[in-house]
C-alpha cells in the first residue's frame, strides 16, 4: 500500500511538473510572438515614416519644379492675352490704303507678331510622383495627371503655332521685310488679300494657344495650392 501511494505521489508530481513546463513553454511562446509582433509593428512604423518622408521630399521638389514653370508662364500672360486682339487689329490695319505713311505703326505690329514661343516644362518630379503614387486616388494625383496632359498639349500646340507662323508670316514676307531691322522693302504682299487671310489663319491657332495657355496656367496654380496644403504640418 505504501508503495502504491509513493507511485501515485510520483505520478502526481510528474504531472505537476509537466503542467508547469507546458505553462512555462506556452508563456515563452506567447512572449516570443508578442516580441515578433512588436518588432513587426516598429518595422512597419519605420517603413511608413520613410514613405511619408520620401513623399514629403518629393512634394517639395514638385512644388519647386511647378514654381519654375509658373514663373516662366507668368512672363507671357500679358503677351498671350494681347496677341489675338493684336492680330485682329493688324488685319484691320492692313486694309488701309496708305500703309507707306504708317511705317511706325506697321513696324510695331510686325514686331509684336514676330515673337514666337514654344512652351516646354520641367516635368521630371511631376512624372515621378504620378508613377510612384498612381495606385492612390487622391485629389492631388488626379490634378497632377490633368496638369501633365495640359502641359503636353501646350507644348504640341505652341510648336504647331510656330510652324504656322513660319509658313504664313515669315516665309510670306521674307522678300518684302527685313526682320532684323524691320526695314520694309515692298508693300505689295502687305496690302494683299492673301496676306490678310494668312493673318486670320495665324489668329486661329493663336486663339487656341491662348486658351490652352490659360487652362495650363490655371491648373498649375491649382496644383500649387494643393501641394502647399499637403506640406502643411
SETI-105887 format. One record per residue (C-alpha): residue in one letter; x, y, z. Coordinates in Angstrom, 2 decimals. Example, Ala and Ser with C-alpha at 12.3 -4.5 7.8 and 13.67 -1.06 7.14 Angstrom:
2
 resn      px      py      pz
    a   12.30   -4.50    7.80
    s   13.67   -1.06    7.14
# end
This chain:
233
 resn      px      py      pz
    x    0.00    0.00    0.00
    x    2.81    2.41    0.91
    x    4.49    1.62   -2.38
    x    1.24    2.34   -4.21
    x    0.97    5.80   -2.63
    x    4.59    6.51   -3.43
    x    3.92    5.68   -7.09
    x    0.76    7.78   -7.05
    x    2.59   10.73   -5.46
    x    5.35   10.39   -8.04
    x    2.80   10.32  -10.83
    x    1.01   13.40   -9.47
    x    4.33   15.14   -9.00
    x    5.36   14.30  -12.58
    x    2.06   15.55  -13.94
    x    2.51   18.78  -11.98
    x    5.99   19.27  -13.36
    x    4.73   18.58  -16.89
    x    1.92   21.08  -16.40
    x    4.35   23.69  -15.10
    x    6.69   23.04  -18.01
    x    3.88   23.35  -20.54
    x    2.68   26.56  -18.89
    x    6.21   27.93  -18.96
    x    6.69   26.88  -22.59
    x    3.38   28.43  -23.65
    x    4.32   31.60  -21.81
    x    7.66   31.69  -23.58
    x    5.94   31.19  -26.95
    x    3.49   33.99  -26.19
    x    6.35   36.31  -25.23
    x    8.20   35.43  -28.45
    x    5.06   36.05  -30.52
    x    4.45   39.36  -28.76
    x    8.08   40.30  -29.36
    x    7.76   39.47  -33.06
    x    4.53   41.46  -33.36
    x    6.10   44.44  -31.64
    x    9.14   44.21  -33.92
    x    6.90   43.99  -36.99
    x    4.88   46.94  -35.76
    x    8.01   49.03  -35.23
    x    9.34   47.99  -38.62
    x    6.04   48.87  -40.31
    x    6.01   52.21  -38.48
    x    9.55   52.92  -39.64
    x    8.68   51.96  -43.21
    x    5.55   54.13  -43.18
    x    7.61   57.02  -41.80
    x   10.16   56.54  -44.58
    x    7.37   56.51  -47.17
    x    5.88   59.70  -45.73
    x    9.29   61.37  -45.56
    x   10.04   60.38  -49.16
    x    6.67   61.68  -50.31
    x    7.21   64.92  -48.39
    x   10.61   65.39  -50.04
    x    9.17   64.65  -53.48
    x    6.33   67.09  -52.87
    x    8.87   69.81  -52.02
    x   10.74   69.10  -55.27
    x    7.46   69.04  -57.18
    x    6.46   72.41  -55.71
    x    9.82   73.90  -56.70
    x    9.53   72.46  -60.22
    x    5.98   73.74  -60.61
    x    7.08   77.15  -59.32
    x    9.76   77.40  -62.01
    x    7.19   76.56  -64.68
    x    4.74   79.07  -63.23
    x    7.36   81.82  -63.29
    x    8.08   81.05  -66.93
    x    4.38   81.21  -67.80
    x    3.80   84.41  -65.82
    x    6.20   86.27  -68.12
    x    3.90   85.56  -71.07
    x    0.49   86.32  -69.57
    x    0.17   89.84  -70.99
    x    1.59   88.78  -74.37
    x   -0.75   85.82  -74.73
    x   -3.80   87.86  -73.66
    x   -2.99   90.68  -76.09
    x   -1.86   88.73  -79.16
    x   -5.30   87.68  -80.52
    x   -6.50   91.30  -80.35
    x   -3.23   92.47  -81.89
    x   -3.74   90.13  -84.86
    x   -7.35   91.24  -85.33
    x   -6.32   94.90  -85.21
    x   -3.44   94.24  -87.59
    x   -5.81   92.62  -90.09
    x   -7.99   95.73  -89.99
    x   -4.94   97.99  -90.20
    x   -3.76   96.24  -93.39
    x   -6.95   97.32  -95.17
    x   -5.86  100.94  -95.12
    x   -4.54  102.23  -98.44
    x   -1.74  104.42  -97.10
    x    0.48  101.86  -95.36
    x    3.55  103.69  -96.64
    x    2.58  106.64  -94.47
    x    2.19  104.49  -91.35
    x    5.57  102.81  -91.21
    x    5.97  103.14  -87.45
    x    2.61  101.52  -86.71
    x    3.30   98.80  -89.26
    x    6.68   98.05  -87.73
    x    5.12   97.89  -84.26
    x    2.59   95.33  -85.47
    x    5.28   93.28  -87.19
    x    7.43   93.40  -84.06
    x    4.53   92.23  -81.84
    x    3.67   89.35  -84.17
    x    7.32   88.49  -84.79
    x    7.65   86.92  -81.34
    x    7.10   83.17  -81.15
    x    7.30   80.87  -78.15
    x    7.46   77.08  -77.96
    x    6.49   76.22  -74.41
    x    8.43   73.50  -72.61
    x    8.08   72.39  -69.00
    x   10.22   70.74  -66.34
    x    8.29   67.54  -65.62
    x   10.69   65.02  -64.03
    x    9.27   65.32  -60.49
    x    5.71   65.56  -61.82
    x    6.08   62.33  -63.77
    x    7.95   60.67  -60.89
    x    5.17   61.45  -58.41
    x    2.45   60.23  -60.78
    x    4.30   56.96  -61.38
    x    5.01   56.34  -57.69
    x    1.54   57.12  -56.39
    x   -0.66   56.15  -59.34
    x   -2.42   53.49  -57.25
    x   -3.95   56.11  -54.95
    x   -6.97   58.14  -55.95
    x   -6.19   61.35  -54.06
    x   -7.19   64.79  -55.27
    x   -3.55   65.66  -55.93
    x   -2.97   62.61  -58.14
    x   -5.97   63.47  -60.30
    x   -4.92   67.12  -60.64
    x   -1.32   66.16  -61.45
    x   -2.49   63.83  -64.22
    x   -4.60   66.67  -65.62
    x   -1.64   69.06  -65.39
    x    0.65   66.67  -67.26
    x   -1.95   66.35  -70.02
    x   -2.36   70.15  -70.26
    x    1.39   70.76  -70.36
    x    1.94   68.18  -73.09
    x   -0.91   69.67  -75.12
    x    0.57   73.14  -74.59
    x    3.93   72.02  -75.92
    x    2.37   70.45  -79.01
    x    0.09   73.33  -79.94
    x    2.76   76.00  -79.35
    x    5.15   74.16  -81.67
    x    2.36   73.95  -84.24
    x    1.83   77.71  -83.83
    x    5.47   78.38  -84.69
    x    5.23   76.20  -87.80
    x    2.13   78.08  -88.96
    x    3.70   81.46  -88.25
    x    6.78   80.49  -90.26
    x    4.61   79.36  -93.17
    x    2.08   82.20  -93.22
    x    4.13   85.10  -91.87
    x    7.90   84.80  -92.18
    x    8.01   82.89  -95.46
    x    5.34   85.11  -96.99
    x    7.10   88.36  -96.03
    x   10.75   87.33  -96.27
    x   11.21   89.11  -99.60
    x    9.39   92.26  -98.53
    x   10.56   92.72  -94.93
    x   13.99   92.57  -93.32
    x   13.11   91.00  -89.95
    x   16.41   92.05  -88.41
    x   15.86   95.75  -88.92
    x   12.13   95.65  -89.79
    x   13.01   97.62  -92.90
    x   10.13   97.34  -95.37
    x   11.28   96.82  -98.96
    x    7.88   96.35 -100.58
    x    4.23   96.80  -99.60
    x    2.72   94.58 -102.27
    x    2.26   91.48 -100.10
    x    1.30   93.51  -97.04
    x   -1.55   95.09  -98.99
    x   -2.80   91.84 -100.48
    x   -5.97   89.98  -99.52
    x   -3.88   86.81  -99.43
    x   -1.78   88.14  -96.58
    x   -4.82   89.29  -94.62
    x   -6.17   85.75  -94.95
    x   -2.82   84.46  -93.72
    x   -3.14   86.67  -90.65
    x   -6.56   85.15  -89.91
    x   -5.06   81.68  -90.13
    x   -2.40   82.73  -87.62
    x   -5.12   84.27  -85.44
    x   -6.98   80.95  -85.35
    x   -4.02   78.97  -84.00
    x   -3.01   81.76  -81.60
    x   -6.51   81.75  -80.07
    x   -6.17   78.00  -79.50
    x   -2.75   78.52  -77.92
    x   -4.12   81.28  -75.67
    x   -6.98   79.05  -74.48
    x   -4.59   76.19  -73.73
    x   -2.20   78.63  -72.07
    x   -4.91   79.82  -69.67
    x   -6.05   76.26  -68.89
    x   -2.49   75.15  -68.21
    x   -1.70   78.18  -66.05
    x   -4.89   77.73  -64.01
    x   -4.09   74.05  -63.48
    x   -0.53   74.82  -62.38
    x   -1.83   77.33  -59.83
    x   -4.41   74.81  -58.60
    x   -1.76   72.11  -58.16
    x    0.49   74.55  -56.31
    x   -2.31   75.32  -53.87
    x   -2.96   71.61  -53.18
    x    0.74   70.89  -52.63
    x    1.01   73.78  -50.14
    x   -1.86   72.26  -48.13
    x   -0.27   68.79  -48.16
    x    3.05   70.18  -46.96
    x    1.47   72.00  -44.03
    x    2.27   70.31  -40.67
# end
